[in-house]
Amino acid sequence: MKSSYMKFPSVKIDGLVVQGWGEIISFIIEKNLNKNVIAIDCYTGVHYNEIKSQFEKINSTLFIDTRDLFISEDAVEALTKRFMTDDVLFGYMSNIYLSEYFDSDKLHTARKKIEETGGNVIIFGNGAYLVADNSILIYADMPRWEIQQRMRRQEAKGLGIDNSKEPFSSQYKRGMFNDWRVSDKHKGAIYERVDYWLDTVVPNDPKMIDKQTFYAGMEKASTSPFRVVPFFDPAPWGGQWMKEVCNLDSSKPNYGWCFDCVPEENSLLLEVDNIIFETPSVNLVYTKSRQLLGEPVEARFGKEFPIRFDFLDTINGGNLSLQVHPATQYAHDNFGLNYTQDESYYIMDAREDAHVYLGLKTGIDNNAMIEDLEKAQKGEIVFDAEQYVNTYPIKKHDHFLIPAGTIHCSGTNAVVLEISSTPNLFTFKLWDWQRLGLDGKPRPINVKRGKEVIDWGRDTEYAKKKLVNCFEIVASGDGWKEEKTGLHRNEFIETRRHTFTKAVTHHTDESVNVLNLVDGQEIIIESPANAFEPMIIHYAETFIIPASVGEYAIRPHGLSEGKECMTIKASVRI
């Protein structure tokens, strides 16, 4: 069956869009009527020289590159050292402001030159707004997923520092714990001041929209169902299922991950006059948090999207690493997080021999297990996971709950829809089955950290009673059934599964809803009050319903009409 999975969903809006460097530069020159200062601020990870060279074409008396106003790279290293830490993977969430990157004397001199200049002034670079706030302000944004691709190709420099030749893990760590935090804080303070937004994701094919168009996109996405752009990645254990289901490049060795709802890293596509404008989906969280998340969720999490959906594909692949996630207090004390990565595995598909590892076997010797893990980390032995960890055979539509502290991993020949809280990179690998990463090097093992967070009470009896297929029918009607499937009481996410052949009415109940069509070819989402345009969803697609939507209905559509479909829905417990 041909895949109907949409890899590039978009939000259609009316507005202004300009495409191509020539058109953009001409437009800016034409519109620069009342102000003689143009500031082009930008996120970290943009192709800096491409953008700079284009704006240098505008006739100006003074051109300022903010990098020339920054403190030295050595000073940046010193400024960020406490957040980078000595750990290979993990740092501590930065509280630095972008203003701290500027050399105060250089900044003062630059401002004085601007005051004394009678002609046009152009300021370009990170923090351009901080140099002169009485300017036409253009912002060149960049989604984190694209930044990661540029890191891998050694095309991205860090904020105030050239770390482009460092290993990807080192670049990602600096981005995750410092650069993106600093850039997000700065961007969050200037949304209302930005006159024009630049999309430079595709090299030499820029697009620009104005403030009104940007906010029209944010308003529509925060009041109607939408999808972010999924991204796919290979893995040492990756499988073959997503190639067919998601219509991916069959020549690639495998795809292990699909991140279909990680707004911090995904893109949101705005379709304006048949032109696609790409923007980080986190902009929606920052500008429309109450409409999107719901007032109680916003009050608890602030401007953070707390629910993550992703696929883990091991069909004809290998086991995931045996792993554990830290408890909230550990995550807060060691990484500066407000909450941890609790999660669950919803089984989208499974071969007959598929299984998961979940919880410890009752009565094991804790010290012996840690000793064996440490020996295995040194290469002295092969760790016998099944001696210490429970294994459960799995089938399609099983649901396994994994509160922090629980040892777990999916085995081979399964497709997991991972439903979790959002913080990522907080997995402590305990055992990786004697394999190498895609870079040909061993992946970092964290037995030292792992043993500090393992909950030894998560044994066989606990897992069977509280973590495996804890289904409960909570409601039913003509042609539909609703089941509670979790999550664990320690986790803030609630999941409900609906099986239906007819329309089902849903209510957001003041929380953002995240859903996936886990069975059936096609459904349609509609508003009983005609408050939004109907949206069609295909098998395996994840979609987001903003809290502001309130009531909505889902029913089988197209080839699925009259047939049984199934969705899994996640929301925040209130």
N, C-alpha and C positions, 0 to 999 in steps of 0.2 A: 504494500500500500504506500502510495506517495506521501511524503511528509507534508503536513500543512502548518508546521511550526513556524511562527513568524520571528525572525531573528532581529528585525529592525522596526519595532512598533513605534508609532509617532503620535503626537498630539497635534491635531490640526487647528490652526488659529489664523485670524486675519491680522495683518500688521505690515510693518516695513522691514524689508530685508535687502541687503546689498551684497553682491557676490563678486569676488575677484579683487586683487590688490589695486588695480587701476581704478576700478569703480569706487572702492572704499576710500582711497586717498582723495579722489576728486570730490566725493561727497563731503568728506571732512573739511576740505578747503572751502567748499561752497558754503557750508554751514558755520564756518568759523567767522561769524559776523561781529559778535559783541565782545568776544574775549580774545586776547592775544596769547593766551597760554593754553596749550593742549597737553594734557597728561595722559599717558598710556600706561596704566598700571597692569600688573599681570600676576598670575599664579606661578608657583614654582613648576618647572618641568616643561614650559613652553619652548619652542624653537626660537631662542632669544635673538639670534643674529638675523633670522628671516624677518621677524617683525621689525626689529630696529632698522634694518636696511631699507624697508619700505617707508617708514615714517621719516627717515632722513631725507627722502625725496621732497618733502614739503619744505618750501623756502622758509628758513628761520634765521634769526639773528643769533640765537643761543640754543644749542642742543645739549641736554643734560642726560647722561646715563646714570641711573641711581647706583649702579655697581661701583661707580667712581666715588660715591659718597659713603660707601659702607666702611665699616671697620675692617681690618686686615683678616685674612683667612685664619691666621694664628689666633687672633682675638675671637673670631667666630668659634673656633675649636674650644677655646677656653670658656666662652659664654655657654656653649651647649654641652660641655663635658659631663655635667652632673646628670643630664637627661639621657645621654648616650650610654653611660655605664660601661663596664668591662664585659658584659655578657655578649655572647656571639649574636644572639637573636633578639633579646629583650632589652628595652630601655625603660624610661620612666616618662610619663606624659608631661610634656613641656608646658610651662606657664609663661614663656617668653613672649614679649610683644615685638612686632616688626620694627617699631621705633628704636629698639635696642641695637639693631643692626647698623644704624646710621652713626657715623662719626659726627659728633655735635659741632665741631669746628668746621668741617667740610659742609655740613648742612647749612650752617649759618652763612657761610660764604656764598653758597649757591643761591640762597634766598635773597641775599643782598644784590647779587648779579641780576636776578630776575627783576627786582625792583628798579634797577638802574637801566634795564634794557628797554628801549623804546619799541623794538620790533617784535616779531613773533618768537615765542619761546616754546620749545617742545621738550617735555620731560618723559623719559621712557625708562621702564624697569619696575622691579618689585618695590612697592611703596611709593610710586610716583605721586600719589595723592598727598602723601605726607610732606612732600617738598613744596607744593603749592596747591592749596585747596580751592582757589578761585578760578579754576580752569574748566575747560571742556574735559570731561573725564571719560576715558574709554578703558574698558577692562577686558584683557585677554585671558580667558579662563581656560582650565584644562582638567578633564576628568582623571581621577587617580588611576583608573585601569590603563588609560593611554600612557600616563606617566610611567607606569610599571613596564610597559612594552619598550619605552624609550630607555629606561634604566637597563634593560636586558641588552639593548643594542648599544649601550654606552653613549647615548645621545643626550642624556639629561644631567644637568649639573644640580647640585644641592643649593639650598638657599645660602648665599654668601660664601659658598665654598665649592671648589671643583672636585667632586668625588666620583666623576663619571667613569673612571677606570677601576674603581673598587668593585668587588664582587656584588652581584645583585642583592644578596641578603643584607649586605652592609648599607647599600643605598636605600633599600626598602625600610630598614630599621630607622635610618635618619628621617626618611619621609614620614613614616608612621608615627614616631614618637616626638618629632620636633617640627620639621618643615611644614607638614600639612596642618598641624595645630596652629602654628604661627600664621600661616597664610589664611586659614579659615577665620581666625580671629580678626585679622585685618579686613578680609572681605566682608565679614559680618557687620563691621562697623561702617561700611561705605555703600551698602546696597542702594540706599535712597539717593546717593550722590552720583551714581554711575549713569551717564547719558547714553552710552552705547556699549554693547557687549560684542566681543569678538570670539568667533569660533575658528581656531587654527589647528584643529585636530588633524585634518588632512593637509600635509605640507603643500604650500603654494596654491591652495584652494580655499582661501578664507571666506567667511560669511560674517555679516554684521547686522545686528538688529538694534532698534532703539529701546529706550526704557519702557515705553508704553507696550511694545510688542513683547518684551521680556515678561512684564507683569501680567499681560494677557495670558501667556503660556502658563505662568505659575497659578493664576486664578483658575483656569480651566482644569489643570491637573489636580488642584486641591479640592475640586467640587464634583469630580466625575471619575469613573474607573479609568485606570491607566496601567501601562506596563513600562518598566525601564528596559534598557537594552541589555540582553543577557550577554555574558562573555564566557568563553570556553577556554580550557587550558589542559594540556597533557599532564600526566602524572606518572611516577615510576610504577604505580599499580594500575594505571588507567585501562579503561575498557573500550568496547565497541558499540554499545547500545545507542549512545547519543549520536553517533554518526548517521544512523538511519532515522531515528526518531526526530532529531533536530536538524536534519538535512545538512550535515557538516562534510568537510573535505575528506573523502574516503581514502585519500593517499596518505594522510597523516597516520603515524603509528597507533595513536590512541587519543582519547579525550577522557580525562579523569574527573574534571570539575566543570560544572556549569553554574555560574553565579547569576541567578535570575532575579534576585531581590536583595541587593546590598547597596542601598542608596548612597552610602559614603563613597563607593567606588564605581558604580554604574553610571551610565549616561542617560539623559532624558532627551529625546528627539522632538523638536518643535518643527512642524511642517508649516512653512509660511510661503504662500504663493508658489507652491510646488517645489520649494527649495528646503532641504533638510538642514536645520541648525542644531548642532549638538552642544549640550550644556551639561555640566555635572548635575546629576539628580539630587545631590545634597543641597543644591540651591533652593529646591522646593521645600526641603525640611527647614532650612534657615529662614526663608521668607514667609512661609505659610504653615508654620508648625502647629498652630491651634486647629486650623481647618483640617489639616492632614492627619495629625495624631489624635486629636480630641483633647479637650481641656484637661481632664484628669491625667491622661498620659503625658501631656506636655508638662503638667505640674510635677510629675514624678521624674521624667527623663530630660526635661528641657528640650533643646533643639537637637535631639538625637533620635534616630529611627531605630527602635529597639528590637525589631523582628527581622530575621534573616532566613531566606529560603535558598537552598542550593542543591544541586545533584552531585552524587558521588557514584561514578560508573566503574564497576569492576568486572563487567561481563567479559569473559576471556582475558581477564587481567589478574591482579594479585590482591592479597590482603592489604587493607590500609594498615598504617603503623598502629601497634598497640599503644594506647594513649590514655591520658587523664587530663581533666581541666581543673584549674584551681578554684577553691571556694572564694566567695566574695571578699572576705577579709584579707586573704592572701593576695588576691588580685589588686586590692586597694593599696595595701601596704607596699607591695613590691613593684607595681606598675602604674599606680595612680589612677586605676579604673574605678568607676562608680558601681559597676556590676560585672558579673563574670559570664563565661560562655556556657551556660546550661543549654542542653540541646535534646533532640530526639531523632530517631531514624524511622521514617515512614517508608515502607518498602514498595517502590514503584514496580519493580519486576525482580524475578529471581529464578535461577535454574534449580533443578532438583537437588543439587548438592550444596546449595548456598546456605550460609549460616552467619551468625554474628557472634562476636565475643562480648560478653556483658557480665560484669560483676565477678567477684572472687568466689572460688569454691569454698564451701563451708569447711572449717577446720584446718585450712592450710597453715603452714608455718610462715608467718609474715616475714621474719628475718631471713629465712631461707630463700624466699622469693626475691627479696631485694638483693641478697647476696648473688643469686643466679643472674639477675638483671645486670648487676655491676660487672660480673665476670663476662657476660655476653657483650656488654658495651666495650670491654677491652679485647674482645675477640677470642677469649679463652674457651668459651663453650657456646653451643647453640641453645638459646633459651627455649624451654619446653612450655609454651604458653598454655597448652591444654592441661598441664599438670596443676596449674594455679587458677585459670580463668574459665568460667562457664562458657559453653558454646550452645547456641540454640539454632535448630534448623529454621529457616524462614521461608515464607511464601508471600506472594503479592498481597498487599494491603495489611500486612502486620505492622504494628507500631511499637517501637521500643523506646522507653523513656530513659534519658541519660542525664540526671542531675550532676552538677559538678562534684568531683571526687570519685566518680564511678569509672573504673577501668573498662575500656570498650574498644571495639573497632569492627568495621564490616569486613567479612571475609570475601573471597573471590566469588564471581558469578552472581552479583547482586547490583541493583540500582537503588540507591538510597536517596530519598528526598529528605535532606537534613533541615529540620525546623529548629531554629536556635535563636538565642539572643545574639545581638549583633557583634560584640567585640571579637576581633579575629587575631590570629597570630598568638593565641594564648593556649596552645595545645602543647602539652609536655609528652614527647614521644618516649616511650619506655623500651620499645623493641621494634626493629624495622626489618626483620626477616632476612638479615644478611644481604641486603641489596644496596645499590648505589642510587643516588639521585640522578636526575636527567643530565646533570653536569658531569657525571662520572665520578662524583665524590660522595663519601658517606654523608647521609643527612644527620644533622645534630641530634643527639640523644640526650634526654634530660632526666635521667634517673635521680640525680641529686634533688632537683626540684620536685619531680614526680612523687618521690617517697614522702615529701613533706605535705602533700595534699590528698593522697589516697585515703578514701574513707573505708576503713577495714570492716565496717559494719555492713557494707553492700555485698552480702554473701548470697549463696544460692537461694535460700528461702526468701530473703529480701527481694531479690530480683524477680523471682517467680510471682510474688504477691503484689509488688508495687511498680515493676518496670516493664513487664511483658504483657502486651495486649490487654490493657486495662480499659476495656470497652464497656460502655453503659448507654443503653438507648434512653434518650431524654425526651424525645417528642416524635410524633409521626402524624401523617395525614394522608389525604388522597394522593397516592403516587409518590410519596416521599417519606424518608426516615432520617432522623438526626441522632447521631451517636456522639457522646463525649469520649474522646480517646486519650486525654491527658491535658497538659503535661503533668509531671510530678508536682506535688504540693509545694516543694521548695522552689519551683520555677514560676516566673510571673506570666508565662504564656499559657493560654487556654487553647485547646484545639478541638474542633468539632468536624465530624465527617457527615456529609449529606449524600444519601443515595436516592436518586429520583428519576422518574419517567415523566413527571409533569413539573410545572413551575413551583419553585420554593421561594418563599418570602424570607429575606434576611434583614436584620437590623444591626447597624454598626455598634449601637449601645455605647457611644462616646469613646470608642477606640478604633484606631485604624485596623482594618481587616486585610489580611494577606491570604490569598487562596491559590490553589493549584488544581487544575482539572486532572485528577489522577486516574480517571476511567471515562471512556466515551470519546468520540471524535470531535464534537463541537457543541458549545453551549452559547447562549446569548444572555447578557446582563442588561436588564431594563429598569427604568425608574417608573414605579406606579404613578408618580405625579408628573412624569415627563420632564424631570429636572435635569436630565443629561441625555445625550445621544446614546442609543443602544450600542453595546460593544460585543463583538464576537470573540470567543476564546477557543483555542484548539487544544488538543491533548498535550499534556505536560507543560503548558504555559502557566507561568505564575503571574498573577495580577493583583493590583492594590486597589482597595476601596477606601478612600479617605473617610475619616470619621464624620465629616460634614455631610456626607451623602445621606446618612440616616437609613431610610428604608430602600431596599433594592430587591429585585427578583432575578432568579436564575432558572433557566429552563433549557432542555435539549433543543438543538437547532440543526438545521440542514440534514445531513445524513444520519444524525443522531436523534432526530425527532421521533418521539414515541419509544425510544430505546432507553435503557438504563444508563445513567451517567453518575459520576461520583466526584465530589470535591472535598478537599481538606481545607479547613479555614483556621487561621491563627489570629488571636487578638490578645490584648493585654488584660489580665484579670484586674478588675477595678473593685 
